[in-house]
Amino acid sequence: MRELVVLGTASQVPTRHRNHNGYLLRWDDEVILFDPGEGTQRQMLLAGLAVSPVRRICITHFHGDHSLGLPGVLQRISLDRVTHPVTVHYPAAGQEFYDRLRHATSYWDNAEIVPAPVGGESFTAATPAGRLTALPLWHSLPTYGYRLDEPDARRMVPSLLAAHGIAGPAVGELQRTGRLGDVTLEQVSVERPGQSFAFVMDTGLCDNVFALAAGVDLLVIESTFLTEDAALAAQVGHLTAAQAGAVARESGVRTLVLTHFSQRYPDDSRFLAEARAEFDGEIVVASDLGRVAVPARREATVDR
C-alpha cells in the first residue's frame, strides 16, 4: 500500500478543524512520519495508526508546528517497545533543538532512535523504499525539503515470456542474469518506472522547490497564503496556493496536495481555486485525517 495519511493541516495556529502538521507516508513496508507537530499522537490514534510501523521520521525545520509532537512520538515508540531502529532526519543546524526534544521529559528510553541530521547543499540516504534526498529551502531558519525516489526496474510480460518458451525457474534466472540463451531481459519485459514523492514545507520560492518537485507522482506542498497576501508570504518565507499550483505545473507533477493553511482564511475553496488557475492536474486540498493514494504507476507500452 502506498498512501499519504494527513494528520494535521494548520500552519502556526491550529483551529477547531485543523491540527498542527503531521503526515504519514505508507510506502509498502517503509513508513515515514513527516513533521509531527503538537497533537500528532492523538491524530494517529484517530486515524487508526500505530507508531510501531514507523521506521523513519523527517523534520523539515524546528518551528513548533512541525516538531513539537516529536517527543511524544518517540516516547510512545519506546513505550510500545518497538524492536526495529527508527531513524530521525532533521536539519543539522538545529541539533540543539533536536537534543531538547529527544529527551524533553523523563521516560524509560528503550528504543533504538538513530539521529541522522541533514545538512549542506544536498543530503541523500538509501532506504528500503528508494533514495531519500533532502535539499535546503528558503525560510526564517534552516529548513529542508524531502524527496523519495523508487529506482526504476523492469516488469516481466507473460505473453512475451510465453512466446520465447520461458517459464518456471527460468524466469528467475533470466531476471538475475539478464540473459537466457539468446533471449535478453529487454526482449521479455518492459520498463517499470519508479514512483516518487516530495514534501515541501515552509519556504519561499527558490530553485530547490522545483528540484524537489520535478516530475514527482505526489507533491505535498505548503500553501499558507492566498494571492492577496503574496507580499506577506514572500516576507516571511511561505508560498501562496497559486505559487504551489505553478510549481506543480512547471515541474510536471501528477498529483498536488495543498496543506499548511493559515487560520486567517475560513473558506478552503479559495485555495483550490487559486491553485486550479495554475495547474490542471489532480489537486487535493488536504483535510485532517484524510488519505491520499499515490497515483498508479506509469506503465510502459508493450511492443508485440
Stockholm file with secondary structure:
# STOCKHOLM 1.0

chainA/1-304         MRELVVLGTASQVPTRHRNHNGYLLRWDDEVILFDPGEGTQRQMLLAGLAVSPVRRICITHFHGDHSLGLPGVLQRISLDRVTHPVTVHYPAAGQEFYDRLRHATSYWDNAEIVPAPVGGESFTAATPAGRLTALPLWHSLPTYGYRLDEPDARRMVPSLLAAHGIAGPAVGELQRTGRLGDVTLEQVSVERPGQSFAFVMDTGLCDNVFALAAGVDLLVIESTFLTEDAALAAQVGHLTAAQAGAVARESGVRTLVLTHFSQRYPDDSRFLAEARAEFDGEIVVASDLGRVAVPARREATVDR
#=GR chainA/1-304 SS CEEEEEEECBCSSCCSSCCSCEEEEEETTEEEEECCCTTHHHHHHHTTCCSTTEEEEECCCCCHHHHTTHHHHHHHHHHTTCCSCEEEECBGGGHHHHHHHHTSSCCCCCSCEEECCBCSSCEEEEETTEEEEEEECCSSSCCEEEEEECCCEEEECHHHHHHTTCCTHHHHHHHHHSEETTEEGGGGEEEECCCEEEEECSCCSCHHHHHHHTTCSEEEEECCBCGGGHHHHHHHTCCBHHHHHHHHHHHTCSEEEEECBCTTCCCTHHHHHHHHTTCCSEEEECCTTCEEECCCCCCCCCCC
#=GC SS_cons         CEEEEEEECBCSSCCSSCCSCEEEEEETTEEEEECCCTTHHHHHHHTTCCSTTEEEEECCCCCHHHHTTHHHHHHHHHHTTCCSCEEEECBGGGHHHHHHHHTSSCCCCCSCEEECCBCSSCEEEEETTEEEEEEECCSSSCCEEEEEECCCEEEECHHHHHHTTCCTHHHHHHHHHSEETTEEGGGGEEEECCCEEEEECSCCSCHHHHHHHTTCSEEEEECCBCGGGHHHHHHHTCCBHHHHHHHHHHHTCSEEEEECBCTTCCCTHHHHHHHHTTCCSEEEECCTTCEEECCCCCCCCCCC
//
